[in-house]
């Protein structure tokens, strides 16, 4: 596992690329897809983070979500200041606050 820095850019540089991924699907306890992160411009940073969380935690629980907020670096504080501006970080806050864990399914390209 990486030791996140305060810089999102530096943290991303430590993680593998996502060229081989079409999307990530987040699932509830019943297996229903509740959110999708596509591999497209503006979403790739989140895709990298969520893939990393899937590989190292297996599920998006409070521990994974807390680590994820550290990887998002300076964007985490911006998300706190502007709810809704960073929905993939907001989701981590919700899980940390007690929302049910989510499954993370990596869908190959």
Secondary structure, 3 states (H helix, E strand, C coil): CCCCCCCHHHHHHCCCCCCCEEEEEEECCCCCEEEEEECCCCCHHHHHHHHHHHHHHCEECHHHHHHHHHHCCHHHHHHHHCCCCCHHHHHHHHHHCCCCCEEEEEEEC
